Protein backbone atom coordinates (compact mmCIF):
# COMPACT_ATOMS: atom_id res chain seq x y z
CA UNK A 1 0.00 0.00 0.00
CA UNK A 2 1.56 3.28 -1.06
CA UNK A 3 1.54 6.31 1.19
CA UNK A 4 -0.62 9.10 -0.02
CA UNK A 5 0.55 12.60 0.48
CA UNK A 6 -1.90 14.83 2.25
CA UNK A 7 -1.63 18.50 2.83
CA UNK A 8 -3.75 21.51 3.56
CA UNK A 9 -4.16 24.00 0.81
CA UNK A 10 -5.58 27.46 1.14
CA UNK A 11 -7.75 28.03 -1.89
CA UNK A 12 -7.98 31.74 -1.44
CA UNK A 13 -5.36 33.45 0.58
CA UNK A 14 -7.72 35.79 2.33
CA UNK A 15 -10.86 37.41 1.04
CA UNK A 16 -12.29 40.64 2.30
CA UNK A 17 -16.00 41.04 1.92
CA UNK A 18 -18.33 43.84 2.78
CA UNK A 19 -21.59 43.18 4.54
CA UNK A 20 -24.92 44.97 4.06
CA UNK A 21 -24.39 46.89 7.21
CA UNK A 22 -21.06 48.20 6.03
CA UNK A 23 -18.85 45.92 8.08
CA UNK A 24 -15.95 43.84 6.86
CA UNK A 25 -15.91 40.04 6.95
CA UNK A 26 -12.75 38.04 6.36
CA UNK A 27 -12.92 34.49 5.03
CA UNK A 28 -10.53 31.75 4.09
CA UNK A 29 -11.17 28.38 2.46
CA UNK A 30 -9.14 25.49 3.84
CA UNK A 31 -8.85 22.01 2.28
CA UNK A 32 -7.00 18.81 3.10
CA UNK A 33 -6.63 16.64 0.01
CA UNK A 34 -5.53 13.48 1.84
CA UNK A 35 -8.53 13.50 4.18
CA UNK A 36 -10.90 14.98 1.60
CA UNK A 37 -11.86 17.74 4.03
CA UNK A 38 -12.99 21.27 3.28
CA UNK A 39 -13.90 24.18 5.50
CA UNK A 40 -14.78 27.82 5.02
CA UNK A 41 -13.73 30.01 7.94
CA UNK A 42 -15.23 33.49 8.35
CA UNK A 43 -14.85 36.19 10.91
CA UNK A 44 -14.82 39.93 11.53
CA UNK A 45 -11.18 39.96 12.62
CA UNK A 46 -8.49 38.95 10.14
CA UNK A 47 -6.15 37.65 12.90
CA UNK A 48 -8.88 35.43 14.40
CA UNK A 49 -9.67 33.93 11.00
CA UNK A 50 -5.99 33.15 10.40
CA UNK A 51 -5.68 31.56 13.86
CA UNK A 52 -8.75 29.39 13.24
CA UNK A 53 -7.29 28.29 9.90
CA UNK A 54 -3.96 27.38 11.58
CA UNK A 55 -5.77 25.46 14.33
CA UNK A 56 -7.79 23.57 11.73
CA UNK A 57 -4.59 22.81 9.84
CA UNK A 58 -3.00 21.36 13.00
CA UNK A 59 -6.06 19.18 13.72
CA UNK A 60 -6.18 17.81 10.20
CA UNK A 61 -2.41 17.21 10.09
CA UNK A 62 -2.65 15.18 13.31
CA UNK A 63 -5.56 13.17 11.89
CA UNK A 64 -3.52 12.57 8.74
CA UNK A 65 -0.47 11.45 10.75
CA UNK A 66 -2.58 8.95 12.72
CA UNK A 67 -4.17 7.65 9.54
CA UNK A 68 -0.75 7.09 7.95
CA UNK A 69 0.52 5.30 11.08
CA UNK A 70 -2.52 3.05 11.08
CA UNK A 71 -2.05 2.23 7.40
CA UNK A 72 1.65 1.53 8.03
CA UNK A 73 0.80 -0.88 10.86
CA UNK A 74 -1.68 -2.70 8.65
CA UNK A 75 0.91 -2.88 5.88
CA UNK A 76 3.57 -4.20 8.28
CA UNK A 77 1.16 -6.80 9.64
CA UNK A 78 0.26 -7.93 6.13
CA UNK A 79 3.96 -8.22 5.25
CA UNK A 80 4.58 -10.36 8.36
CA UNK A 81 1.63 -12.61 7.49
CA UNK A 82 2.90 -13.10 3.95
CA UNK A 83 6.40 -13.83 5.28
CA UNK A 84 4.99 -16.36 7.76
CA UNK A 85 3.03 -18.12 5.02
CA UNK A 86 6.16 -18.34 2.88
CA UNK A 87 8.24 -19.70 5.76
CA UNK A 88 5.55 -22.26 6.54
CA UNK A 89 5.58 -23.45 2.92
CA UNK A 90 9.37 -23.77 2.96
CA UNK A 91 9.29 -25.68 6.26
CA UNK A 92 6.61 -28.04 4.98
CA UNK A 93 8.64 -28.74 1.84
CA UNK A 94 11.77 -29.39 3.92
CA UNK A 95 9.87 -31.82 6.16
CA UNK A 96 8.53 -33.67 3.11
CA UNK A 97 12.05 -33.95 1.68
CA UNK A 98 13.35 -35.37 4.97
CA UNK A 99 10.47 -37.86 5.12
CA UNK A 100 11.28 -39.01 1.58
CA UNK A 101 14.96 -39.44 2.48
CA UNK A 102 14.03 -41.51 5.54
CA UNK A 103 11.59 -43.67 3.54
CA UNK A 104 14.22 -44.24 0.86
CA UNK A 105 16.85 -45.15 3.44
CA UNK A 106 14.51 -47.57 5.23
CA UNK A 107 13.58 -49.30 1.99
CA UNK A 108 17.24 -49.97 1.13
CA UNK A 109 19.37 -52.55 2.83
CA UNK A 110 21.73 -50.21 4.62
CA UNK A 111 24.21 -52.50 6.27
CA UNK A 112 27.25 -50.79 7.64
CA UNK A 113 30.53 -52.62 7.32
CA UNK A 114 32.08 -51.76 10.64
CA UNK A 115 35.29 -53.58 9.78
CA UNK A 116 36.11 -50.86 7.27
CA UNK A 117 35.68 -48.24 9.96
CA UNK A 118 38.05 -49.93 12.38
CA UNK A 119 41.57 -48.60 12.58
CA UNK A 120 44.22 -51.01 13.63
CA UNK A 121 46.93 -49.16 15.46
CA UNK A 122 49.57 -51.07 17.32
CA UNK A 123 50.26 -49.92 20.82
CA UNK A 124 53.35 -51.02 22.64
CA UNK A 125 52.61 -52.41 26.01
CA UNK A 126 54.55 -50.67 28.70
CA UNK A 127 54.82 -51.59 32.28
CA UNK A 128 52.55 -49.41 34.36
CA UNK A 129 54.47 -47.00 36.53
CA UNK A 130 54.97 -48.14 40.07
CA UNK A 131 52.53 -46.55 42.41
CA UNK A 132 53.99 -44.01 44.74
CA UNK A 133 53.84 -44.99 48.32
CA UNK A 134 51.86 -42.71 50.48
CA UNK A 135 53.88 -40.66 52.88
CA UNK A 136 52.93 -40.54 56.49
CA UNK A 137 52.02 -36.99 57.52
CA UNK A 138 53.68 -35.29 60.46
CA UNK A 139 52.02 -35.79 63.84
CA UNK A 140 50.21 -32.83 65.41
CA UNK A 141 52.47 -30.60 67.50
CA UNK A 142 51.24 -29.96 71.03
CA UNK A 143 53.26 -26.71 71.10
CA UNK A 144 51.49 -25.32 68.03
CA UNK A 145 49.64 -22.04 68.67
CA UNK A 146 46.38 -23.79 67.91
CA UNK A 147 46.67 -25.91 71.07
CA UNK A 148 48.08 -23.14 73.26
CA UNK A 149 46.06 -21.25 75.81
CA UNK A 150 47.74 -17.89 75.24
CA UNK A 151 46.61 -16.60 71.81
CA UNK A 152 44.49 -19.48 70.70
CA UNK A 153 40.85 -19.58 69.72
CA UNK A 154 40.06 -21.44 72.93
CA UNK A 155 40.25 -18.16 74.87
CA UNK A 156 37.49 -16.74 72.73
CA UNK A 157 35.22 -19.74 73.30
CA UNK A 158 35.83 -19.98 77.05
CA UNK A 159 36.29 -16.38 78.04
CA UNK A 160 34.61 -16.77 81.45
CA UNK A 161 35.74 -20.32 82.31
CA UNK A 162 38.53 -21.20 84.63
CA UNK A 163 42.05 -21.75 83.39
CA UNK A 164 41.92 -25.47 84.23
CA UNK A 165 38.89 -26.01 82.03
CA UNK A 166 40.62 -24.23 79.18
CA UNK A 167 43.74 -26.34 79.53
CA UNK A 168 41.68 -29.54 79.73
CA UNK A 169 39.72 -28.57 76.62
CA UNK A 170 42.92 -27.83 74.67
CA UNK A 171 44.41 -31.17 75.74
CA UNK A 172 41.25 -33.02 74.64
CA UNK A 173 41.42 -31.41 71.19
CA UNK A 174 45.10 -32.31 70.85
CA UNK A 175 44.42 -35.88 71.98
CA UNK A 176 41.56 -36.21 69.45
CA UNK A 177 43.76 -34.88 66.63
CA UNK A 178 46.62 -37.16 67.68
CA UNK A 179 44.32 -40.22 67.72
CA UNK A 180 43.10 -39.33 64.21
CA UNK A 181 46.70 -39.04 63.06
CA UNK A 182 47.56 -42.47 64.53
CA UNK A 183 44.58 -44.05 62.77
CA UNK A 184 45.55 -42.43 59.45
CA UNK A 185 49.17 -43.59 59.90
CA UNK A 186 48.07 -47.21 60.50
CA UNK A 187 45.92 -47.15 57.34
CA UNK A 188 48.84 -45.89 55.25
CA UNK A 189 51.15 -48.58 56.65
CA UNK A 190 48.61 -51.32 55.90
CA UNK A 191 48.23 -50.05 52.32
CA UNK A 192 51.99 -50.12 51.85
CA UNK A 193 52.15 -53.71 53.10
CA UNK A 194 49.45 -54.81 50.62
CA UNK A 195 51.34 -53.49 47.61
Buried (B, 14 or more C-beta within 10 A) or exposed (E): EEEEEBEBEEEEEEBEEEEEEEEEBBBBBBBBBBBEBEBEBBBEEBEEBBEBBEEBBEEBBEBBEEBBEEBEEEEEEEEEEEEEEEEEEEEEEEEEEEEEEEEEEEEEEEEEEEEEEEEEEEEEEEEEEEEEEEEBEEEBEBEEEBBEEEEBEBBEEBEEEEEEEBEEBBEEBBEEBBEEBEEEEEEBEEEEEEE
